[in-house]
Amino acid sequence: MTSDPAEPSSPPRRSPLGVAVIVLAVAEILAVFGIIAAFSRGLSSSEAMSRNMAQGIIVLTALPLAAFSVPALILGLKGRALKTALVLVLLPIAVFAVLFFFT
């Protein structure tokens, strides 16, 4: 039995772990953009300390995003190394918790 070339093939289904990785990565990216938007007003402050604190918070939240969430999103979209992608997407949550409680 041969398949008919005119018959549309269904797209491959994503695994639940892949969907979870994608959802978590997108949620983290949106959360970081929210933090950046909230602290971007501090960058135009007339006080040097406020500017430096806002810049530090933005950098400290953007670095884990760039280092962990974006690669996890790419791995999740490609459907490869999903367990590693899950670990990568969960690491920024711990980093953000440490930053929140100790800064």
Steps between C-alpha positions, in 0.01 A plus 500: 500500500648833397405838635328743270721809443189718477397394849609765754720367771423595856764700687697306757357519852705657776566307817350634824849570631578707192180700543582559867849623412363738236229637732743552789762664278248739346363584847850576626579715198179699551575537873848634427359748249256612769784550749698694240197718426441564869859603571568685175347814647780500757758533223389858437517599866703802599660314790806294416421232758151442358637474147769255608253284696256488209779412259629228734156344543443499125838337434456244779164392359604504134811283546319185623246553223768508233699218655221254580150585376579579137702178443227302678238654272705411193545141621130476581397627157733254330387217728849395594655432842174582676619396846800730465272776372275454804798539733612808306156657522473433875841648591398866450213453745755415770720792394206741511400368845852559633504850350159577647576380851858623530490839324 
